[in-house]
Amino acid sequence: MEKQLIQLTPEILQYLTDFLVSDKKLSKNDQDLVIRIFKSALKNLLDVYKKQKDFDKFNNQEVLYLFSELLDYSLGELQCFNLLHPNQAITSEAEDILAQRASDKFLLLRNADTSPVNDNNMDYYDPRISTLRALEFYLESINRPLAHTNPTVSLINDIFETIFRKIAGYCKMMTLGLYPDGFVSWRTLHESECIVSLLISGGDQVRYSYIKHIAYNNALRNQSFFSKEELDKTFEQLKNEMRDHNLKSKDMKKFIEYGWLYDHPKYDPNDVLFKLNFRDGVEKLSGLSEYSKIYEGASEIAHSSSAFFYVNDASCKDISLSIVYQSAIRISELYLTYMKDYFEHNQEKKKKALLFLSDAKTISKYLDAQVSNIEVSNDDQEEN
């Protein structure tokens, strides 16, 4: 006798309907549509499971998860229809098609995150993930109200906001087993760390210069937003500054992106090795050139070289965890320094931030030791 666990009882149907009302903010008409699509998709699903005789593998909790996940796919198909066919009524034939798509996607994708390709994903509760995520999320929650996406008002907080979200994105990649992508994302994190450290250490002068170069970039990239007089005035000022540094017209894009470095106290006009680029300019002045080789390796993967296609996932995982933690700790310390007045007036928040930071440093030491052990092991193998 078949085990009949997959049953849509009136109580479960009411629960799913209530969920749509409370969480999805749908109109009554769309709620009814989603439920109809869901019921039809569930029928398709049951037909498949009957053929495969897969009833026995589901327990009650898994059945509830099945219902909620299939409901989400049904909602997604309705949203897709409304997006592609605005103001068009959905016929019964269209409902059947949407239901078939929902059940097809459910069957295809329900095991995607646990397929053999992704069988080494890091759990979200893995301390190597949760510790970094807690530090990032706590500081981001403090920073969020201060970031207004307006460089003239909130430049540093805007940049920190982007950085914190980048760290959150890295954590998500690791839980999906996207270790090479996580390694590449460190590359952007490293660039951001170098820039924000210079903007903080350089004071108002370098921050004003950075904002000015944002304006130069807007004038170059979005010329239709400005009048001819505005553009002429901006480019005249830009060219005069370039002449002050003996730059040619071909150097304009480099100057727009990196010319603010000339205003940093650490810039030495007698340094013949200084260049308007990241590695010989930003990274060098920020004092983080020790990461140059790792940055180069991440760049090779980012640009789809042969290294991208044959990269070692395990190495990317171990190396990126180590260096992302290192960057995140320095970034957090920069944030605590920049927000010193805030934390002095909010001691409890400072105490909690320092606790999360301390936990991150403990994990970081462990990760660095793991990478060192791998490097030592590789050296021994080469000698043998």
C-alpha positions as CSV (number, residue, x, y, z in Angstrom):
1,M,0.0,0.0,0.0
2,E,1.4,3.4,-1.0
3,K,2.3,5.8,1.7
4,Q,0.1,8.9,1.3
5,L,2.0,11.7,2.9
6,I,1.7,14.3,0.2
7,Q,-1.8,15.6,0.9
8,L,-3.0,19.1,0.5
9,T,-5.3,19.3,3.5
10,P,-7.6,22.3,4.0
11,E,-5.5,23.4,7.0
12,I,-2.3,23.4,4.9
13,L,-4.0,25.2,2.0
14,Q,-5.2,27.9,4.5
15,Y,-1.6,28.2,5.9
16,L,-0.2,28.7,2.4
17,T,-2.9,31.3,1.5
18,D,-2.2,33.2,4.7
19,F,1.5,33.1,3.9
20,L,0.8,34.7,0.5
21,V,-1.3,37.4,2.1
22,S,1.2,38.3,4.8
23,D,4.5,37.9,3.1
24,K,4.0,38.6,-0.6
25,K,1.6,41.5,-0.5
26,L,-0.5,40.3,-3.4
27,S,-3.9,41.5,-4.6
28,K,-6.8,39.1,-3.9
29,N,-7.0,38.2,-7.6
30,D,-3.3,37.4,-7.7
31,Q,-3.5,35.3,-4.5
32,D,-6.3,33.2,-6.1
33,L,-4.2,32.8,-9.3
34,V,-1.1,31.7,-7.5
35,I,-3.1,29.1,-5.5
36,R,-4.7,27.7,-8.7
37,I,-1.3,27.5,-10.4
38,F,0.1,25.9,-7.3
39,K,-2.7,23.2,-7.1
40,S,-2.2,22.4,-10.8
41,A,1.6,22.3,-10.4
42,L,1.2,20.0,-7.4
43,K,-1.0,17.6,-9.5
44,N,1.8,17.5,-12.1
45,L,4.3,16.8,-9.3
46,L,2.2,13.9,-7.8
47,D,1.9,12.3,-11.2
48,V,5.7,12.2,-11.4
49,Y,6.2,10.9,-7.9
50,K,3.5,8.2,-8.4
51,K,5.4,6.9,-11.5
52,Q,8.7,7.0,-9.6
53,K,7.1,5.6,-6.4
54,D,8.9,8.3,-4.4
55,F,6.3,8.8,-1.7
56,D,8.1,7.0,1.0
57,K,11.1,9.3,1.0
58,F,9.2,12.3,2.3
59,N,8.5,12.9,5.9
60,N,5.9,15.4,7.2
61,Q,8.4,18.2,7.5
62,E,9.7,17.7,4.0
63,V,6.2,17.7,2.6
64,L,5.6,21.2,4.2
65,Y,8.9,22.4,2.7
66,L,7.8,20.9,-0.7
67,F,4.5,22.8,-0.6
68,S,6.2,26.1,0.3
69,E,8.9,25.8,-2.3
70,L,6.4,24.9,-5.0
71,L,4.2,27.8,-4.0
72,D,7.2,30.1,-4.5
73,Y,7.8,28.7,-8.0
74,S,4.1,29.2,-8.8
75,L,4.4,32.8,-7.6
76,G,7.5,33.3,-9.7
77,E,5.7,32.1,-12.8
78,L,2.8,34.5,-12.2
79,Q,5.3,37.4,-11.7
80,C,7.0,36.4,-15.0
81,F,3.7,36.4,-16.9
82,N,2.7,39.8,-15.5
83,L,6.2,41.2,-16.3
84,L,6.1,40.0,-19.9
85,H,2.4,40.5,-20.5
86,P,1.3,43.5,-18.4
87,N,-2.5,44.1,-18.2
88,Q,-3.2,40.9,-20.0
89,A,-5.7,38.4,-18.5
90,I,-4.5,34.9,-17.8
91,T,-6.5,32.2,-19.6
92,S,-7.0,28.7,-18.2
93,E,-4.6,27.4,-20.9
94,A,-2.0,29.9,-19.7
95,E,-2.5,28.8,-16.1
96,D,-1.7,25.2,-17.1
97,I,1.5,26.3,-18.9
98,L,2.6,28.3,-15.8
99,A,1.8,25.3,-13.6
100,Q,3.8,23.0,-15.8
101,R,6.8,25.4,-15.7
102,A,6.6,25.7,-11.9
103,S,6.6,21.9,-11.4
104,D,9.4,21.4,-14.0
105,K,11.6,23.9,-12.2
106,F,10.8,22.4,-8.9
107,L,11.8,18.9,-10.0
108,L,14.9,20.2,-11.8
109,L,16.3,22.5,-9.2
110,R,15.2,21.1,-5.8
111,N,18.4,19.2,-5.5
112,A,20.6,21.7,-7.3
113,D,22.4,22.9,-4.2
114,T,23.2,19.3,-3.1
115,S,24.3,18.0,-6.4
116,P,27.7,16.3,-6.8
117,V,29.1,19.5,-8.2
118,N,28.3,21.3,-4.9
119,D,28.7,18.5,-2.4
120,N,31.4,20.5,-0.5
121,N,29.4,23.7,0.1
122,M,30.2,25.5,3.4
123,D,27.2,25.6,5.7
124,Y,25.9,29.1,6.7
125,Y,26.5,28.1,10.3
126,D,30.1,27.1,9.7
127,P,32.1,29.3,12.1
128,R,34.3,30.4,9.3
129,I,31.3,31.8,7.6
130,S,29.1,32.8,10.6
131,T,31.9,34.7,12.4
132,L,32.7,36.8,9.3
133,R,29.0,37.3,8.5
134,A,28.3,38.5,12.1
135,L,31.1,41.0,12.1
136,E,30.1,42.4,8.7
137,F,26.4,42.5,9.4
138,Y,26.8,44.2,12.8
139,L,29.0,47.0,11.4
140,E,26.8,47.3,8.3
141,S,23.7,47.8,10.4
142,I,25.4,50.7,12.2
143,N,26.7,52.2,8.9
144,R,23.5,51.8,6.9
145,P,21.6,54.9,8.1
146,L,24.7,57.0,7.5
147,A,25.2,55.9,3.8
148,H,23.2,58.2,1.5
149,T,24.8,57.3,-1.9
150,N,25.9,60.9,-2.2
151,P,29.7,61.3,-2.2
152,T,29.6,65.0,-1.3
153,V,27.6,64.1,1.9
154,S,28.6,60.6,2.9
155,L,31.6,59.4,0.8
156,I,33.3,57.2,3.4
157,N,30.2,55.7,4.7
158,D,29.0,55.0,1.2
159,I,32.2,53.2,0.4
160,F,32.0,51.2,3.7
161,E,28.4,50.2,2.9
162,T,29.5,48.8,-0.5
163,I,32.5,47.0,1.2
164,F,30.3,45.4,3.9
165,R,27.9,44.1,1.3
166,K,30.8,42.8,-0.7
167,I,31.8,40.7,2.3
168,A,28.3,39.5,2.7
169,G,28.3,38.5,-1.0
170,Y,31.5,36.6,-0.4
171,C,30.0,34.6,2.4
172,K,27.0,33.7,0.2
173,M,29.4,32.5,-2.5
174,M,31.1,30.2,-0.1
175,T,27.9,28.6,1.1
176,L,27.1,27.9,-2.6
177,G,30.5,26.3,-3.1
178,L,31.6,29.0,-5.6
179,Y,35.1,29.1,-4.3
180,P,36.9,30.5,-7.4
181,D,34.3,33.3,-7.5
182,G,34.9,33.9,-3.8
183,F,38.6,34.3,-4.5
184,V,37.9,36.7,-7.4
185,S,35.6,38.7,-5.2
186,W,38.5,39.3,-2.7
187,R,40.2,41.1,-5.6
188,T,37.5,43.8,-5.5
189,L,37.6,43.8,-1.7
190,H,41.3,44.4,-1.7
191,E,41.0,47.3,-4.2
192,S,38.2,48.8,-2.0
193,E,40.3,48.4,1.2
194,C,43.3,50.2,-0.4
195,I,41.1,53.1,-1.6
196,V,39.2,53.6,1.7
197,S,42.4,53.4,3.7
198,L,43.9,56.2,1.6
199,L,40.8,58.3,1.8
200,I,40.8,58.1,5.5
201,S,44.6,58.6,6.0
202,G,44.7,61.4,3.4
203,G,42.1,63.5,5.3
204,D,39.8,66.1,3.7
205,Q,42.2,67.1,1.0
206,V,42.3,63.7,-0.6
207,R,38.6,63.1,-0.1
208,Y,37.7,66.4,-1.8
209,S,40.0,65.4,-4.7
210,Y,38.4,62.0,-4.9
211,I,35.0,63.6,-5.2
212,K,36.3,65.9,-7.8
213,H,37.5,63.0,-9.9
214,I,34.1,61.3,-9.6
215,A,32.7,64.5,-11.2
216,Y,35.4,64.3,-13.9
217,N,34.3,60.7,-14.6
218,N,30.6,61.6,-14.8
219,A,31.5,64.3,-17.3
220,L,33.4,61.9,-19.4
221,R,30.9,59.0,-19.2
222,N,27.6,60.8,-19.1
223,Q,28.1,63.8,-21.4
224,S,24.4,64.0,-22.3
225,F,23.6,65.0,-18.7
226,F,25.5,68.3,-19.0
227,S,25.4,71.4,-21.1
228,K,28.2,72.3,-23.5
229,E,29.3,75.1,-21.3
230,E,29.5,72.8,-18.2
231,L,31.5,70.2,-20.1
232,D,33.9,72.8,-21.6
233,K,34.5,74.3,-18.1
234,T,35.0,70.8,-16.6
235,F,37.4,69.6,-19.2
236,E,39.4,72.8,-19.2
237,Q,40.0,72.4,-15.5
238,L,40.9,68.8,-16.0
239,K,43.4,69.5,-18.7
240,N,45.0,72.3,-16.7
241,E,45.5,69.8,-13.8
242,M,47.0,67.2,-16.2
243,R,49.5,69.8,-17.5
244,D,50.6,70.5,-13.9
245,H,51.6,66.8,-13.7
246,N,53.1,66.7,-17.3
247,L,50.4,64.3,-18.5
248,K,49.3,64.0,-22.1
249,S,45.9,63.6,-23.6
250,K,46.3,59.8,-23.8
251,D,46.6,59.8,-20.0
252,M,43.2,61.4,-19.4
253,K,41.3,58.2,-18.4
254,K,44.1,57.2,-16.0
255,F,44.2,60.7,-14.5
256,I,40.4,60.7,-14.0
257,E,40.5,57.4,-12.2
258,Y,43.7,57.8,-10.2
259,G,44.7,61.5,-10.3
260,W,43.4,62.0,-6.8
261,L,46.4,60.1,-5.6
262,Y,48.6,63.2,-6.3
263,D,46.8,64.9,-3.4
264,H,47.7,62.3,-0.9
265,P,50.4,63.1,1.7
266,K,52.2,59.9,0.9
267,Y,52.6,60.7,-2.7
268,D,56.3,61.5,-3.6
269,P,56.7,63.4,-6.8
270,N,60.3,62.1,-7.0
271,D,59.2,58.5,-7.0
272,V,59.9,57.4,-10.6
273,L,58.2,54.1,-9.9
274,F,54.9,55.6,-9.1
275,K,52.2,55.2,-11.8
276,L,48.6,56.1,-12.2
277,N,47.2,52.6,-11.8
278,F,46.2,50.3,-9.0
279,R,49.3,48.2,-8.3
280,D,51.9,51.0,-8.7
281,G,49.7,53.7,-7.3
282,V,46.8,52.8,-5.0
283,E,48.1,49.5,-3.6
284,K,51.6,50.9,-3.2
285,L,50.5,54.1,-1.3
286,S,48.2,52.1,0.9
287,G,51.1,49.9,2.0
288,L,49.4,46.7,0.9
289,S,51.8,45.6,-1.9
290,E,52.5,42.4,-0.1
291,Y,49.2,41.1,-1.6
292,S,50.3,42.0,-5.2
293,K,51.1,38.4,-6.2
294,I,47.8,37.1,-4.8
295,Y,46.0,39.9,-6.6
296,E,47.7,38.9,-9.8
297,G,46.5,35.3,-9.3
298,A,42.9,36.4,-8.7
299,S,43.0,38.6,-11.8
300,E,44.0,35.7,-14.0
301,I,40.9,33.8,-12.8
302,A,38.7,36.9,-13.2
303,H,39.7,37.3,-16.8
304,S,38.9,33.7,-17.9
305,S,42.4,32.6,-18.7
306,S,43.3,28.9,-18.7
307,A,43.7,29.3,-14.9
308,F,39.9,30.1,-14.7
309,F,38.9,26.8,-16.4
310,Y,41.3,24.6,-14.4
311,V,41.5,26.4,-11.1
312,N,41.7,24.2,-8.0
313,D,38.5,24.8,-5.9
314,A,40.1,23.6,-2.6
315,S,43.0,26.0,-3.0
316,C,40.7,28.9,-3.8
317,K,38.6,28.1,-0.8
318,D,41.5,28.0,1.7
319,I,43.4,31.0,0.3
320,S,40.4,33.2,-0.1
321,L,39.1,32.5,3.5
322,S,42.5,33.4,4.8
323,I,42.9,36.7,2.9
324,V,39.3,37.8,3.1
325,Y,39.5,37.5,6.9
326,Q,42.7,39.5,6.9
327,S,41.1,42.2,4.7
328,A,37.8,42.2,6.7
329,I,39.7,42.6,10.0
330,R,41.7,45.6,8.7
331,I,38.5,47.1,7.2
332,S,36.7,46.7,10.5
333,E,39.5,48.4,12.3
334,L,39.5,51.2,9.8
335,Y,35.7,51.6,10.4
336,L,36.1,51.7,14.2
337,T,38.8,54.4,13.8
338,Y,36.7,56.4,11.3
339,M,33.6,56.1,13.5
340,K,35.6,56.7,16.8
341,D,33.2,59.5,18.0
342,Y,30.2,57.4,17.4
343,F,31.5,54.4,19.3
344,E,32.7,56.6,22.2
345,H,29.1,57.7,22.6
346,N,27.8,54.1,22.2
347,Q,29.9,52.0,24.4
348,E,27.7,48.9,24.3
349,K,27.8,48.8,20.5
350,K,31.6,49.3,20.7
351,K,31.9,46.5,23.1
352,K,29.9,44.1,20.8
353,A,31.8,45.2,17.7
354,L,35.1,44.5,19.5
355,L,33.7,41.1,20.5
356,F,32.8,40.2,16.9
357,L,36.2,41.5,15.8
358,S,38.0,39.5,18.4
359,D,36.2,36.3,17.3
360,A,37.2,37.1,13.7
361,K,40.9,37.5,14.6
362,T,40.8,34.1,16.4
363,I,39.3,32.4,13.3
364,S,41.8,34.3,11.1
365,K,44.8,32.9,12.9
366,Y,43.4,29.4,12.5
367,L,42.9,30.0,8.7
368,D,46.4,31.5,8.2
369,A,47.9,28.4,9.9
370,Q,45.9,26.1,7.6
371,V,47.2,27.9,4.5
372,S,50.8,27.8,5.9
373,N,50.5,24.1,6.5
374,I,49.3,23.6,2.9
375,E,52.2,25.6,1.5
376,V,54.7,23.7,3.7
377,S,53.2,20.4,2.5
378,N,53.5,21.5,-1.2
379,D,57.1,22.6,-0.7
380,D,58.0,19.1,0.8
381,Q,56.4,17.4,-2.2
382,E,58.4,19.5,-4.6
383,E,61.7,18.7,-2.8
384,N,60.8,14.9,-3.0
